[in-house]
Amino acid sequence: MPYLQSVWPWLLGVTLAYMGLSIWLGAKQSTSGDNALRPRSEHRQQTIEKQNRQRMLAKVHAFWIKGVLEKSLC
């Protein structure tokens, strides 16, 4: 079992490296997700995508729920 003595420090090093990388990536994502740091064009693009999604959901609801499914219940 002499190899176990060399595995523990290696395992500790890998664990600490993983934790450090996780913290760094989390901090990087939280700052990049901030609206104040985003360019206006990217913010506008997200607003347009959100509006398009809402329009598509309304169309799907109108066609499938109101047009097809509700009529099938009658």
C-alpha atoms as an extended CHARMM CRD file, in Angstrom:
* protein
*
        74  EXT
         1         1  MET       CA              0.0000000000        0.0000000000        0.0000000000  PROA      1               0.0000000000
         2         2  PRO       CA              2.8590000000        2.4980000000       -0.4350000000  PROA      2               0.0000000000
         3         3  TYR       CA              1.1550000000        3.9780000000       -3.4860000000  PROA      3               0.0000000000
         4         4  LEU       CA             -1.6870000000        5.3060000000       -1.2970000000  PROA      4               0.0000000000
         5         5  GLN       CA              0.7440000000        7.7230000000        0.3330000000  PROA      5               0.0000000000
         6         6  SER       CA              1.4830000000        9.3100000000       -3.0370000000  PROA      6               0.0000000000
         7         7  VAL       CA             -2.1520000000        9.3390000000       -4.1920000000  PROA      7               0.0000000000
         8         8  TRP       CA             -3.5250000000       11.5350000000       -1.3970000000  PROA      8               0.0000000000
         9         9  PRO       CA             -1.4110000000       14.6350000000       -2.1530000000  PROA      9               0.0000000000
        10        10  TRP       CA             -2.1520000000       14.2610000000       -5.8520000000  PROA      10              0.0000000000
        11        11  LEU       CA             -5.8940000000       13.9080000000       -5.1410000000  PROA      11              0.0000000000
        12        12  LEU       CA             -5.7910000000       16.9560000000       -2.8770000000  PROA      12              0.0000000000
        13        13  GLY       CA             -4.0240000000       18.9820000000       -5.5820000000  PROA      13              0.0000000000
        14        14  VAL       CA             -6.5380000000       17.9810000000       -8.2440000000  PROA      14              0.0000000000
        15        15  THR       CA             -9.4520000000       18.7970000000       -5.9240000000  PROA      15              0.0000000000
        16        16  LEU       CA             -8.0430000000       22.2310000000       -5.0710000000  PROA      16              0.0000000000
        17        17  ALA       CA             -7.3860000000       22.9560000000       -8.7480000000  PROA      17              0.0000000000
        18        18  TYR       CA            -10.9600000000       21.9750000000       -9.6350000000  PROA      18              0.0000000000
        19        19  MET       CA            -12.4050000000       24.1520000000       -6.8880000000  PROA      19              0.0000000000
        20        20  GLY       CA            -10.2700000000       27.1050000000       -7.9490000000  PROA      20              0.0000000000
        21        21  LEU       CA            -11.2730000000       26.7060000000      -11.5740000000  PROA      21              0.0000000000
        22        22  SER       CA            -14.9460000000       26.4570000000      -10.6170000000  PROA      22              0.0000000000
        23        23  ILE       CA            -14.7870000000       29.6210000000       -8.5430000000  PROA      23              0.0000000000
        24        24  TRP       CA            -12.9140000000       31.4960000000      -11.2830000000  PROA      24              0.0000000000
        25        25  LEU       CA            -15.4000000000       30.4390000000      -13.9870000000  PROA      25              0.0000000000
        26        26  GLY       CA            -18.3510000000       31.3500000000      -11.7630000000  PROA      26              0.0000000000
        27        27  ALA       CA            -16.9270000000       34.7910000000      -11.1240000000  PROA      27              0.0000000000
        28        28  LYS       CA            -16.1800000000       35.2620000000      -14.8180000000  PROA      28              0.0000000000
        29        29  GLN       CA            -19.7280000000       34.2860000000      -15.8370000000  PROA      29              0.0000000000
        30        30  SER       CA            -21.3500000000       36.5150000000      -13.2250000000  PROA      30              0.0000000000
        31        31  THR       CA            -19.4480000000       39.5660000000      -14.4620000000  PROA      31              0.0000000000
        32        32  SER       CA            -20.0780000000       38.7690000000      -18.1260000000  PROA      32              0.0000000000
        33        33  GLY       CA            -23.8030000000       38.3490000000      -17.4160000000  PROA      33              0.0000000000
        34        34  ASP       CA            -24.0750000000       41.8860000000      -16.0510000000  PROA      34              0.0000000000
        35        35  ASN       CA            -26.1770000000       44.1980000000      -18.2390000000  PROA      35              0.0000000000
        36        36  ALA       CA            -23.9670000000       47.2080000000      -17.4890000000  PROA      36              0.0000000000
        37        37  LEU       CA            -20.9670000000       45.5070000000      -19.0680000000  PROA      37              0.0000000000
        38        38  ARG       CA            -22.8280000000       44.2670000000      -22.1370000000  PROA      38              0.0000000000
        39        39  PRO       CA            -22.6790000000       46.1940000000      -25.3680000000  PROA      39              0.0000000000
        40        40  ARG       CA            -25.9520000000       47.8070000000      -26.3380000000  PROA      40              0.0000000000
        41        41  SER       CA            -26.1950000000       45.7940000000      -29.5380000000  PROA      41              0.0000000000
        42        42  GLU       CA            -26.0170000000       42.5260000000      -27.5790000000  PROA      42              0.0000000000
        43        43  HSD       CA            -28.6390000000       43.7570000000      -25.1110000000  PROA      43              0.0000000000
        44        44  ARG       CA            -30.8760000000       44.8470000000      -28.0000000000  PROA      44              0.0000000000
        45        45  GLN       CA            -30.4030000000       41.4610000000      -29.6810000000  PROA      45              0.0000000000
        46        46  GLN       CA            -31.5290000000       39.6830000000      -26.5110000000  PROA      46              0.0000000000
        47        47  THR       CA            -34.5560000000       41.9710000000      -26.2710000000  PROA      47              0.0000000000
        48        48  ILE       CA            -35.4970000000       41.1900000000      -29.8730000000  PROA      48              0.0000000000
        49        49  GLU       CA            -35.0390000000       37.4490000000      -29.2630000000  PROA      49              0.0000000000
        50        50  LYS       CA            -37.2690000000       37.6580000000      -26.1840000000  PROA      50              0.0000000000
        51        51  GLN       CA            -39.9640000000       39.4900000000      -28.1750000000  PROA      51              0.0000000000
        52        52  ASN       CA            -39.7280000000       36.9580000000      -30.9980000000  PROA      52              0.0000000000
        53        53  ARG       CA            -40.0810000000       34.1120000000      -28.5150000000  PROA      53              0.0000000000
        54        54  GLN       CA            -43.2150000000       35.6960000000      -27.0250000000  PROA      54              0.0000000000
        55        55  ARG       CA            -44.7030000000       36.1870000000      -30.5010000000  PROA      55              0.0000000000
        56        56  MET       CA            -43.9800000000       32.5730000000      -31.4550000000  PROA      56              0.0000000000
        57        57  LEU       CA            -45.5400000000       31.2970000000      -28.2220000000  PROA      57              0.0000000000
        58        58  ALA       CA            -48.6470000000       33.3920000000      -28.9110000000  PROA      58              0.0000000000
        59        59  LYS       CA            -48.8950000000       31.9930000000      -32.4550000000  PROA      59              0.0000000000
        60        60  VAL       CA            -48.4790000000       28.4120000000      -31.2620000000  PROA      60              0.0000000000
        61        61  HSD       CA            -51.1210000000       28.9550000000      -28.5840000000  PROA      61              0.0000000000
        62        62  ALA       CA            -53.5310000000       30.5410000000      -31.0330000000  PROA      62              0.0000000000
        63        63  PHE       CA            -53.1140000000       27.8210000000      -33.6600000000  PROA      63              0.0000000000
        64        64  TRP       CA            -52.7510000000       24.6470000000      -31.6080000000  PROA      64              0.0000000000
        65        65  ILE       CA            -54.5650000000       25.3570000000      -28.3500000000  PROA      65              0.0000000000
        66        66  LYS       CA            -57.3870000000       27.5490000000      -29.6090000000  PROA      66              0.0000000000
        67        67  GLY       CA            -57.6020000000       26.2590000000      -33.1670000000  PROA      67              0.0000000000
        68        68  VAL       CA            -57.0040000000       22.5260000000      -32.8290000000  PROA      68              0.0000000000
        69        69  LEU       CA            -57.2440000000       21.2770000000      -29.2610000000  PROA      69              0.0000000000
        70        70  GLU       CA            -60.2400000000       23.3070000000      -28.0920000000  PROA      70              0.0000000000
        71        71  LYS       CA            -62.1870000000       22.3210000000      -31.2170000000  PROA      71              0.0000000000
        72        72  SER       CA            -61.3940000000       18.6640000000      -30.6220000000  PROA      72              0.0000000000
        73        73  LEU       CA            -63.1460000000       18.8440000000      -27.2470000000  PROA      73              0.0000000000
        74        74  CYS       CA            -66.4620000000       19.8820000000      -28.7790000000  PROA      74              0.0000000000
